[in-house]
Amino acid sequence: MQGIKNFINGEFVDAATGKHFEKRSPVDGKVIAHIAEAGQADVDAAVVAAQEALKGEWGKLTVDQRVDLLYGVANEISRRFEDFVAAEMADTGQPRHVMTSAFIPRGAANFKVFADIIKNVPNESFPMATPDGRGALNYAIRVPKGVIAVISPWNAPFLLMTWKVGPALACGNTVVVKPSEETPMTTTLLGEVMNTVGMPKGVYNVIHGFGPDSAGEFLTRHPLVDAITFTGETRTGTAIMKAAAEGVRDVSFELGGKNAGIVFADTDFTAAVEGIFRSAFLNSGQVCLGTERVYVERPIFERFVLALKAKCEAVKFGRPDDHAANYGPLISDEHRQKVLSYYSKAVEEGATVVTGGGIPPMSADLAGGNWIQPTIWTGLPETAAVVREEIFGPCCHIRPFESEDEVVNLANATDYGLSTTIWTSDLSRAHRLAARIDVGVTWVNSWFLRDLRTAFGGAKQSGIGREGGVHSLEFYTETRNICVKL
Ligand code: NAD
């Protein structure tokens, strides 16, 4: 049994509340950790430590010195790769290959990439005329925003948290991170890395707890927090935005999605089936960029549905380190109940259940885990709840379409606007569609490929702002204009 503490001012500490909460394994339901539950006093201590660190050694480092520290963090994550893989597998229950191919390496990359960007970012400077003919020079400097609150979700915990901590630190800020209560481990482990590489105390702080009336809300309401970056559900974003309004703090939001996958009859059929299978079912469907609405051009509709069904029925459930398995459980029983409620709703609304729809039979040692079958529906109207609302589980509804215009309208008929994936061999059509679909990211003949230097974020209710590359600098720094009379 692990005891997980808060990490405040460079020290692992119990909560002043004396309270703990339990972490259960998604694979078998057993309690695997007790986590110190931060209260208001712990959040105060973390935020004050972060503010003090800005005034101390950290605030005086040159950009090169900061960059060296961030490279050190990335290298130390790589050195302790197996520790991070094990911690993330324990928290999420997802297969080892998901950790080793994406979740952990991307976490290390988030420190390297933003260290490189901050070293190379250009600055603006404009000479201007003055009435006396001597002129003046306007130039900009970027300064850190201050103490950044980082609130992260459970579905790709390390990747999504470092995606914010990397650029925040590269820009010279300090952070207080509130990871999801479901996945506290890798965020805590990063505290050890920070100490090993000699990160000044108070630059990186972690507090554990829940959202409303707990560590999350205490942090977002804290008057010494200068800006809030959040990834999670749209309705949580609404609550955080209200908290941020007090003190007029800036927010960056990466929120929910109800993403469309569009498959044309001229596509490479096998690649499209594989691509949509990944986009709908990877990480047991717990991916914000996942495809829960699939639109397939009429001539290949039946064949496509059967091919996707076969892939769903071939998954092998099992523990993350079981080489014979390739499919994990949902994060918690609470989340499974939510997803199952959509499985029932789909049937009530008249869906044809192509495959799945329930809980798979599991061996006795895994029966306590949050297992659920990958599920495909057809035959529902676009007004059905499972076609409109984000489920965040391993499921999708597939509908045939006849024309480009029709599918653009279908794809855009949602309050969300995070991503889409288009499968076609006609690249002119792909370009046309990509410009018409109201989302932050469009993939063509691919999914989940993205250079960290590009802009990432959602349209409509899927987010506010863009992070990634230089776009992150817009959020994590203030630009000051200085005008010098010559
Ligand atoms: P969530 O909104 O329930 O929780 C996210 C975090 O917010 C957790 O740390 C939680 O404790 C905290 N929180 C909850 N209420 C709070 C409050 N009132 N004040 C402050 N903090 C609060 O989301 P989740 O269930 O952890 O994650 C799944 C959601 O995240 C899905 O909607 C998914 O689409 C979204 N997501 C979006 C992206 C993206 O890039 N757009 C990426 C991953 C996940």
Residues whose N, C-alpha, C, O or C-beta is under 5 A from the ligand:
A	BS01	NAD	I151 S152 P153 W154 K178 P179 S180 E181 G209 F210 G211 P212 G216 E217 T220 T231 G232 E233 T234 T236 A239 E254 L255 G256 G257 C288 S462
